[in-house]
Amino acid sequence: MSRARVPLWALCVLRVALATVYFQEEFLDGERWRNRWVQSINDSQFGHFRLSSGKFYGHKEKDKGLQTTQNGRFYAISASFKPFSNKGKTLIIQYTVKHEQKMDCGGGYIKVFPADVDQKNLNGKSPYYIMFGPDICGFDIKKVHVILHFKNQYHSNKKLIRCKVDSFTHLYSLILRPDLTYEVKIDGQAIESGSIEYDWHLTSLKKMEKSSAEPKDWDQAKDDKAQDWEKHFLDASASKPSDWNSELDGDWQASMLQKPLYQNGLKPEGIDKDVWLHQKLKNTNYLTEYDLSEFENIGAIGLELWQVRSGTIFDNFLITDDEKYAENFARATWGETKGPEREMDAIQAKEEMKKAREEDEEELMVRKFNGHENHFSRFHRRDEL
């Protein structure tokens, strides 16, 4: 009996149905974006945004995004959405950024905020969960920021992640997974990945937390001898042999048995309640689970940055829990327009070169004409003399 084939479109619909899209913005409805995005009024000198596809683009409408418009300004704008927690889920943050002005010094990053952020007073001191994206200034700073909030502090990725520095639109994606791995992509290609625990210098915080959670009367020497406590337990049913001589044989200790697998504090049948389960059960804070990339109240995304020269365009914002959906969204947006954008830029460059060449030739002709005219005038003056 042959198996029925599932059409591709059905698989795509299923993928969309499985994905949770927390926020998605493409600016396809003209000026209605102003109803969704809140311009901060914290400082009257904050720069303003406009909707623009720039001087060159792949598609005039699809490539429209928020563009900075004033030089030497701070910018602060944000959009809210239904609050959510990414606990136990993958979190993908993705957007496109285009430094059309060929950025010399300024930010192109985004920030993800808790739901209670004061959008009308958004500023550099507003607390955020995640800061992600390119930052360029001079020859030294050309990096991708990945900053996470943890234990009331901001922690940067210790690896140097290079950003794109040209004037084309680029796709930036950050993936945080519940297994504490992460991935940074530019234009769909992974450029950095690893462990959140180790790449953010968070191991020292874990050691501090572990140390502070240990009771003062806990003997570290005994703890060192019991490194396998998670896998074994003492045989509570065993008793000291009758011929055991403590003076000659030392202190008697029951043998260690393999610990059956169980979770969430539930014991399997047959294990006595007095079985030794180490100090963990005496102190619930000891070796607690660290939520290094979990945020309980995500509710806003925004741009809070400084630019010396304006002109950057931000577009195709996405926050989801599905990596495949993010890839499909990227292909349908940036993937469709990246090629035509470069083609338009190349055509404009040729036209500019042609125009410059024609202007040079025209200027040369004028100079030659003026030279002949001066020579003719001198000749006639000598003849008159």
C-alpha positions as MATLAB code, in Angstrom:
seq = 'MSRARVPLWALCVLRVALATVYFQEEFLDGERWRNRWVQSINDSQFGHFRLSSGKFYGHKEKDKGLQTTQNGRFYAISASFKPFSNKGKTLIIQYTVKHEQKMDCGGGYIKVFPADVDQKNLNGKSPYYIMFGPDICGFDIKKVHVILHFKNQYHSNKKLIRCKVDSFTHLYSLILRPDLTYEVKIDGQAIESGSIEYDWHLTSLKKMEKSSAEPKDWDQAKDDKAQDWEKHFLDASASKPSDWNSELDGDWQASMLQKPLYQNGLKPEGIDKDVWLHQKLKNTNYLTEYDLSEFENIGAIGLELWQVRSGTIFDNFLITDDEKYAENFARATWGETKGPEREMDAIQAKEEMKKAREEDEEELMVRKFNGHENHFSRFHRRDEL';
ca = [
       0.000    0.000    0.000;
       1.522    3.298   -1.050;
       1.832    6.148    1.419;
       0.096    9.407    0.501;
       2.497   12.261   -0.147;
       1.974   15.466    1.799;
       2.144   18.549   -0.460;
       4.827   21.128    0.276;
       2.302   23.896    0.871;
       0.686   21.794    3.607;
       4.036   21.377    5.356;
       4.590   25.143    5.211;
       1.150   25.781    6.716;
       1.906   23.258    9.451;
       5.214   24.956   10.221;
       3.509   28.339   10.558;
       0.863   26.796   12.805;
       3.505   25.289   15.094;
       5.542   28.474   15.360;
       4.761   31.154   17.915;
       5.353   34.614   16.475;
       5.536   37.127   19.299;
       6.343   40.138   17.132;
       6.683   40.776   13.407;
       7.055   44.136   11.652;
       7.601   44.801    7.950;
       6.146   48.359    7.654;
       3.911   47.428    4.718;
       0.955   49.633    5.682;
       2.460   53.070    5.161;
       2.253   55.630    7.934;
       0.166   53.375   10.174;
       3.443   52.287   11.763;
       3.116   55.385   13.947;
       0.171   53.724   15.719;
       2.401   50.819   16.766;
       5.714   52.512   17.528;
       6.156   55.030   20.353;
       8.678   57.854   19.961;
      10.302   58.665   23.311;
       9.779   62.204   24.610;
      12.316   61.804   27.405;
      14.601   64.282   25.615;
      13.455   66.976   23.202;
      16.730   66.550   21.294;
      16.055   62.908   20.382;
      16.271   62.328   16.638;
      13.227   61.408   14.573;
      12.520   58.485   12.269;
      10.814   58.364    8.908;
       9.629   55.502    6.735;
      11.969   55.081    3.765;
      13.461   52.479    1.448;
      16.540   54.663    0.917;
      18.277   55.868   -2.236;
      18.679   52.335   -3.588;
      16.647   49.241   -2.783;
      15.482   45.847   -3.997;
      11.783   46.682   -3.757;
      10.504   50.171   -3.062;
       7.703   49.047   -0.733;
       9.131   45.888    0.852;
      12.393   47.629    1.719;
      10.763   50.500    3.585;
      11.807   50.684    7.207;
      12.552   53.099   10.043;
      15.307   55.474    8.934;
      17.248   57.840   11.170;
      17.046   61.401    9.801;
      19.213   63.769   11.873;
      22.974   63.816   12.355;
      24.588   63.776   15.781;
      21.515   62.616   17.680;
      20.346   60.019   20.167;
      17.323   57.996   19.078;
      14.718   56.191   21.182;
      11.644   54.448   19.816;
       9.859   51.190   20.705;
       6.910   48.900   19.973;
       5.093   46.699   22.478;
       3.450   43.295   22.116;
       1.698   40.704   24.257;
       4.083   39.768   27.102;
       5.535   36.273   27.131;
       8.142   34.077   28.819;
      10.701   32.109   26.834;
      11.280   29.662   29.691;
      12.021   26.252   28.208;
      11.728   27.577   24.657;
      14.039   28.732   21.916;
      14.104   32.504   21.426;
      14.961   34.002   18.024;
      15.442   37.747   17.558;
      15.937   38.865   13.970;
      15.923   42.057   11.901;
      17.625   43.809    8.993;
      19.764   46.919    9.132;
      21.150   49.032    6.301;
      23.818   51.699    6.894;
      23.120   53.548    3.672;
      25.209   56.500    4.823;
      28.278   54.236    5.214;
      28.354   54.419    8.978;
      31.380   56.114   10.551;
      30.215   56.106   14.177;
      26.907   54.919   15.547;
      24.738   52.029   16.622;
      22.662   49.679   14.520;
      21.528   47.402   17.347;
      18.147   46.703   18.898;
      17.010   46.126   22.473;
      14.383   43.779   23.898;
      12.613   45.150   26.977;
      10.378   43.890   29.776;
       6.685   44.585   29.284;
       6.620   47.318   31.937;
       9.163   49.540   30.180;
       8.109   53.199   30.043;
       7.999   53.656   26.271;
       7.307   57.399   26.326;
      10.376   57.942   28.484;
      12.652   55.387   26.865;
      16.323   56.349   27.254;
      19.799   54.954   27.840;
      18.980   54.084   31.449;
      15.851   52.076   30.638;
      16.395   48.451   31.802;
      16.431   45.850   29.053;
      16.791   42.081   28.706;
      18.796   41.755   25.497;
      20.877   44.087   23.344;
      21.824   42.716   19.951;
      23.273   44.048   16.718;
      26.111   45.965   15.064;
      28.011   48.900   16.516;
      30.557   50.857   14.468;
      32.849   53.706   15.447;
      36.105   54.525   13.687;
      38.647   51.821   12.946;
      38.480   50.125   16.347;
      34.805   49.327   16.955;
      33.158   47.151   14.327;
      31.401   44.517   16.365;
      28.106   42.760   17.003;
      26.848   43.297   20.536;
      25.163   40.397   22.326;
      24.383   41.579   25.849;
      22.196   39.592   28.264;
      20.714   40.712   31.563;
      21.377   38.266   34.393;
      21.427   38.646   38.178;
      20.721   42.403   37.912;
      23.766   42.936   35.696;
      24.474   43.258   31.972;
      26.893   40.713   30.549;
      28.556   40.920   27.130;
      29.654   37.992   25.007;
      33.410   37.681   25.505;
      34.008   36.771   21.844;
      34.666   39.467   19.253;
      31.926   39.137   16.631;
      32.616   41.238   13.535;
      29.759   43.095   11.861;
      29.217   44.174    8.256;
      30.469   47.680    7.462;
      29.212   48.302    3.905;
      26.078   50.215    2.844;
      23.898   47.218    1.944;
      21.033   45.675    3.920;
      22.144   42.823    6.184;
      20.180   40.270    8.173;
      21.082   39.799   11.859;
      19.750   36.807   13.820;
      20.265   35.795   17.449;
      19.192   32.340   18.633;
      19.062   31.476   22.349;
      18.202   27.857   23.065;
      16.937   26.275   26.314;
      19.959   23.960   26.416;
      22.070   27.103   27.012;
      23.561   27.182   23.529;
      23.393   30.201   21.263;
      24.043   31.171   17.676;
      24.650   34.494   15.937;
      23.938   34.677   12.233;
      24.605   37.364    9.652;
      22.855   37.015    6.311;
      21.718   33.549    7.306;
      25.245   32.266    7.949;
      26.350   31.283   11.460;
      29.349   33.408   12.435;
      29.495   32.564   16.131;
      28.020   29.952   18.458;
      28.738   28.213   21.719;
      27.680   28.004   25.356;
      25.884   30.889   27.031;
      27.318   29.792   30.362;
      30.946   30.066   29.244;
      30.873   32.743   26.541;
      29.349   35.332   28.877;
      31.734   34.867   31.837;
      28.834   33.501   33.871;
      30.683   30.522   35.360;
      32.129   32.791   38.053;
      28.615   33.879   39.012;
      27.536   30.262   39.284;
      30.492   29.490   41.564;
      29.653   32.470   43.752;
      26.027   31.406   43.976;
      27.045   27.837   44.813;
      29.450   29.010   47.503;
      26.920   31.324   49.146;
      24.287   28.572   49.142;
      26.445   26.027   50.976;
      25.755   25.826   54.732;
      28.550   27.030   56.998;
      28.884   23.659   58.700;
      29.329   21.803   55.412;
      32.652   19.981   55.191;
      34.184   20.650   51.776;
      36.488   17.629   52.137;
      33.487   15.363   52.490;
      31.872   17.094   49.554;
      34.920   16.444   47.374;
      34.746   12.731   48.202;
      31.141   12.606   47.136;
      31.323   14.024   43.601;
      29.178   11.176   42.315;
      26.282   11.817   44.702;
      23.990   12.693   41.803;
      24.420    9.168   40.408;
      24.547    7.058   43.599;
      22.980    6.730   47.042;
      23.901    4.913   50.260;
      22.394    1.472   50.790;
      20.045    2.279   53.668;
      19.120   -1.403   54.127;
      22.713   -2.442   54.846;
      23.950   -2.945   58.422;
      27.451   -3.118   59.902;
      28.884   -6.648   59.873;
      29.075   -8.331   63.268;
      32.818   -8.918   62.963;
      33.597   -5.286   62.031;
      36.312   -3.814   64.277;
      36.155   -0.024   64.170;
      39.620    0.369   65.731;
      41.236   -1.911   63.157;
      38.967   -1.444   60.155;
      38.008    2.206   60.615;
      34.537    3.732   60.488;
      32.054    1.521   58.688;
      30.099    3.036   55.801;
      27.348    1.437   53.762;
      28.106    0.717   50.121;
      26.990    3.032   47.333;
      24.230    1.818   45.041;
      23.390    3.101   41.570;
      20.728    5.797   41.780;
      17.624    5.074   39.633;
      16.633    7.837   37.226;
      13.933   10.157   38.485;
      13.137   13.837   38.276;
      11.464   16.672   40.158;
      12.112   15.125   43.549;
       9.913   12.058   42.907;
      11.382    8.787   44.240;
      10.775    5.431   42.591;
       9.163    2.637   44.545;
      11.382    0.748   46.966;
      13.746    3.576   48.021;
      13.605    4.256   51.723;
      12.829    7.804   52.808;
      16.084    7.916   54.776;
      18.278    7.295   51.706;
      21.090    9.807   51.623;
      20.523   12.385   48.884;
      23.363   14.714   49.793;
      23.074   18.281   51.041;
      20.928   19.253   48.054;
      17.727   18.277   49.847;
      18.752   20.228   52.953;
      19.323   23.449   51.049;
      17.081   24.054   48.047;
      19.307   26.890   46.798;
      22.325   24.662   46.347;
      23.243   24.113   42.697;
      19.997   25.696   41.576;
      19.108   25.754   37.903;
      20.424   28.925   36.298;
      18.113   30.710   33.879;
      20.902   32.335   31.915;
      18.776   33.042   28.855;
      15.237   32.933   30.212;
      13.165   36.067   30.637;
       9.762   36.042   32.271;
       8.116   39.213   30.981;
       9.309   40.086   27.471;
       6.997   42.746   26.062;
       8.719   45.363   23.884;
      11.397   45.866   21.243;
      13.099   49.132   20.433;
      15.927   51.240   19.107;
      17.895   53.213   21.675;
      21.144   54.397   20.125;
      23.418   57.224   18.974;
      24.465   58.134   15.432;
      26.932   60.715   14.176;
      25.640   60.505   10.611;
      22.028   59.490   10.060;
      20.578   57.315    7.323;
      20.372   53.804    8.822;
      17.233   51.814    7.924;
      15.793   49.152   10.293;
      13.294   46.634    8.937;
      11.893   43.072    9.057;
      11.740   42.731   12.838;
      10.874   39.257   14.121;
      10.661   37.566   17.513;
       9.643   33.899   17.462;
      10.361   30.505   19.015;
      10.794   28.638   15.728;
      14.119   28.641   13.879;
      12.585   27.312   10.666;
       9.952   30.038   10.641;
      12.686   32.650   11.081;
      14.586   31.193    8.123;
      11.465   31.219    5.936;
      10.645   34.792    6.966;
      14.197   35.848    6.103;
      13.943   34.273    2.655;
      10.582   35.954    1.988;
      11.870   39.415    2.971;
      15.603   40.104    2.816;
      16.169   37.055    0.633;
      13.873   38.431   -2.067;
      15.321   41.933   -2.184;
      19.049   41.580   -1.438;
      19.961   40.793   -5.058;
      17.912   43.555   -6.710;
      19.240   46.019   -4.118;
      22.829   45.387   -5.190;
      21.832   45.550   -8.853;
      20.218   48.959   -8.345;
      23.281   50.182   -6.468;
      25.540   48.975   -9.302;
      23.383   50.743  -11.914;
      23.436   53.963   -9.893;
      27.205   53.697   -9.487;
      27.634   53.347  -13.277;
      25.355   56.293  -13.910;
      27.268   58.410  -11.391;
      30.566   57.458  -13.014;
      29.181   58.292  -16.445;
      27.871   61.615  -15.214;
      31.185   62.443  -13.538;
      33.064   61.534  -16.732;
      30.772   63.742  -18.828;
      31.236   66.624  -16.390;
      35.020   66.215  -16.583;
      34.931   66.195  -20.390;
      32.698   69.250  -20.430;
      35.030   71.079  -18.066;
      38.007   70.153  -20.246;
      36.248   71.459  -23.345;
      35.477   74.744  -21.593;
      39.117   75.095  -20.583;
      40.280   74.427  -24.140;
      37.782   76.886  -25.541;
      38.829   79.563  -23.076;
      42.459   78.906  -23.954;
      41.845   79.352  -27.696;
      39.833   82.487  -27.046;
      42.629   84.044  -24.977;
      45.183   83.170  -27.681;
      42.975   84.773  -30.367;
      42.592   87.922  -28.271;
      46.356   88.273  -27.752;
      46.990   87.797  -31.493;
      44.610   90.631  -32.429;
      46.061   92.978  -29.824;
      49.578   92.512  -31.287;
      48.219   93.153  -34.772;
      46.646   96.391  -33.670;
      49.934   97.556  -32.203;
];
